[in-house]
Amino acid sequence: MTRPARASVTTAAAASSAAADAESVDVADADSVYPVTARTEVRRADRASYDRALIHAILDEARLVHVAFVLDGTPFVVPMLHGRIGEILYLHGLPAARLFRHLRGGPEVCVEATLLDGLVMARSSFHHSLNFRSVMLVGRARLVRDHAEKVAGLEAVVEHVAPGRWADARRPNGQELRQTHVVAIPIAEASAKVRTGGPVEDPADLDLPVWSGVIPVRLSLGEPSTEGAAGVPVPMPAYLADLVEARSGGNGPAVVGGG
Ligand SMILES: Cc1cc2nc3c(=O)[nH]c(=O)nc-3n(C[C@H](O)[C@H](O)[C@H](O)COP(=O)(O)OP(=O)(O)OC[C@H]3O[C@@H](n4cnc5c(N)ncnc54)[C@H](O)[C@@H]3O)c2cc1C
């Protein structure tokens, strides 16, 4: 059963700007938020968001997702690469992988993505925390059988790793396509949870001689290397050099303010 999103949810703008205050989402604008369901209602409403743009942005910034499912009564969590086209998340893998065996028996999955933004150090151990942006979505995974959608899903995964790569790299041939399964998961029942800002302190702790503050966390790309790469040497294309340049110092703003 779904309920309308609450008015206090955080928007993408608030999550991506250190200075931005939380803004209200227009609850009447059903297109801009996902419905709150019994499975996606966040207990801490002040950290919750059902904002479509924010959820898409977190999924797009995350380098990988964790996919959870139950197979023969045993829960599994599998790290996987992903790509997004609109409201569909695509995954790929070998047909023998557990996820694809799981699809045969009630293909409910839970997908989670986390961006770690900061280590929050309070004067008391109790109030230590993390700044983060995360998404959890639940839905029924579908094995993609349509050729065009399968290729588009693979393109989304490759482009998610490095925009521009699909047009440059050799496309999968028929045999490679047969050896690869693609799964589509609708992004329809999803929530985000966001923490920003500094440490919470008990008033009685404020005079303690203990350092308090936020240490930003960033994922960055290192110096490219061709060591171990076989074949003819090829200069690095501009789209990869640009990617390395853009992400060498961090992968986006560290979210340290904004409450
Ligand atoms: C960053 C990252 C991205 C990945 N992206 C993809 C992807 O896009 N598509 C894809 O198919 N696979 C991907 N993998 C591999 C994926 O995590 C699984 O290993 C793979 O899907 C096979 O899963 P399985 O359950 O069928 O493996 P099985 O071989 O059937 O699992 C047997 C046992 O091996 C162990 N095991 C399996 N996988 C892992 C693991 N990742 N880490 C530690 N132990 C493990 C567990 O104990 C498991 O029960 C990725 C892995 C990483 C780390």
The ligand as a Tripos MOL2 file, in Angstrom:
@<TRIPOS>MOLECULE
LIG
   53    58     1     0     0
SMALL
NO_CHARGES

@<TRIPOS>ATOM
      1 C1         32.9490   -4.1680   -7.4940 C.3       1 LIG1
      2 C2         32.3320   -5.4280   -8.0570 C.ar      1 LIG1
      3 C3         31.5120   -5.3420   -9.1660 C.ar      1 LIG1
      4 C4         30.9570   -6.4970   -9.6960 C.ar      1 LIG1
      5 N1         30.1180   -6.3930  -10.7750 N.ar      1 LIG1
      6 C5         29.5110   -7.4970  -11.2400 C.ar      1 LIG1
      7 C6         28.5590   -7.3980  -12.3090 C.ar      1 LIG1
      8 O1         28.2590   -6.3130  -12.8260 O.2       1 LIG1
      9 N2         27.9720   -8.5320  -12.7380 N.ar      1 LIG1
     10 C7         28.2670   -9.7600  -12.1610 C.ar      1 LIG1
     11 O2         27.6830  -10.7530  -12.5760 O.2       1 LIG1
     12 N3         29.1480   -9.8750  -11.1710 N.ar      1 LIG1
     13 C8         29.7720   -8.7760  -10.6930 C.ar      1 LIG1
     14 N4         30.6560   -8.8890   -9.6610 N.ar      1 LIG1
     15 C9         30.9060  -10.2160   -9.1110 C.3       1 LIG1
     16 C10        29.7360  -10.5490   -8.1760 C.3       1 LIG1
     17 O3         29.9190   -9.8760   -6.9510 O.3       1 LIG1
     18 C11        29.6100  -12.0440   -7.9180 C.3       1 LIG1
     19 O4         30.8520  -12.5760   -7.5260 O.3       1 LIG1
     20 C12        29.1400  -12.7540   -9.1710 C.3       1 LIG1
     21 O5         27.9200  -12.1680   -9.6460 O.3       1 LIG1
     22 C13        28.8830  -14.2110   -8.8860 C.3       1 LIG1
     23 O6         27.9440  -14.3010   -7.8480 O.3       1 LIG1
     24 P1         27.3970  -15.7140   -7.4320 P.3       1 LIG1
     25 O7         26.6110  -15.5830   -6.1730 O.co2     1 LIG1
     26 O8         26.7300  -16.3630   -8.5910 O.co2     1 LIG1
     27 O9         28.7760  -16.4410   -7.1560 O.3       1 LIG1
     28 P2         29.0770  -17.9030   -6.6860 P.3       1 LIG1
     29 O10        30.3680  -18.2580   -7.2540 O.co2     1 LIG1
     30 O11        27.9010  -18.8290   -6.9450 O.co2     1 LIG1
     31 O12        29.1520  -17.6780   -5.1230 O.3       1 LIG1
     32 C14        29.6810  -18.7050   -4.3180 C.3       1 LIG1
     33 C15        30.2360  -18.0550   -3.0710 C.3       1 LIG1
     34 O13        31.3730  -17.2950   -3.4580 O.3       1 LIG1
     35 C16        31.4590  -16.1800   -2.6130 C.3       1 LIG1
     36 N5         31.3700  -14.9580   -3.4270 N.ar      1 LIG1
     37 C17        30.6700  -14.7500   -4.5670 C.ar      1 LIG1
     38 N6         30.8280  -13.4870   -4.9830 N.ar      1 LIG1
     39 C18        31.6300  -12.8770   -4.0830 C.ar      1 LIG1
     40 C19        32.1370  -11.5830   -3.9680 C.ar      1 LIG1
     41 N7         31.8290  -10.5960   -4.8510 N.pl3     1 LIG1
     42 N8         32.9290  -11.2960   -2.9230 N.ar      1 LIG1
     43 C20        33.2400  -12.2560   -2.0170 C.ar      1 LIG1
     44 N9         32.7810  -13.5080   -2.0850 N.ar      1 LIG1
     45 C21        31.9820  -13.8120   -3.0950 C.ar      1 LIG1
     46 C22        30.3320  -16.2710   -1.6180 C.3       1 LIG1
     47 O14        30.7310  -16.9780   -0.4880 O.3       1 LIG1
     48 C23        29.3210  -17.0590   -2.3720 C.3       1 LIG1
     49 O15        28.3660  -17.6800   -1.5700 O.3       1 LIG1
     50 C24        31.2330   -7.7530   -9.1080 C.ar      1 LIG1
     51 C25        32.0580   -7.8250   -7.9840 C.ar      1 LIG1
     52 C26        32.6040   -6.6710   -7.4530 C.ar      1 LIG1
     53 C27        33.4710   -6.7800   -6.2250 C.3       1 LIG1
@<TRIPOS>BOND
     1     1     2 1
     2     2     3 ar
     3     2    52 ar
     4     3     4 ar
     5     4     5 ar
     6     4    50 ar
     7     5     6 ar
     8     6     7 ar
     9     6    13 1
    10     7     8 2
    11     7     9 ar
    12     9    10 ar
    13    10    11 2
    14    10    12 ar
    15    12    13 ar
    16    13    14 ar
    17    14    15 1
    18    14    50 ar
    19    15    16 1
    20    16    17 1
    21    16    18 1
    22    18    19 1
    23    18    20 1
    24    20    21 1
    25    20    22 1
    26    22    23 1
    27    23    24 1
    28    24    25 2
    29    24    26 1
    30    24    27 1
    31    27    28 1
    32    28    29 2
    33    28    30 1
    34    28    31 1
    35    31    32 1
    36    32    33 1
    37    33    34 1
    38    33    48 1
    39    34    35 1
    40    35    36 1
    41    35    46 1
    42    36    37 ar
    43    36    45 ar
    44    37    38 ar
    45    38    39 ar
    46    39    40 ar
    47    39    45 ar
    48    40    41 1
    49    40    42 ar
    50    42    43 ar
    51    43    44 ar
    52    44    45 ar
    53    46    47 1
    54    46    48 1
    55    48    49 1
    56    50    51 ar
    57    51    52 ar
    58    52    53 1
@<TRIPOS>SUBSTRUCTURE
     1 LIG1         1 GROUP 0 **** ****
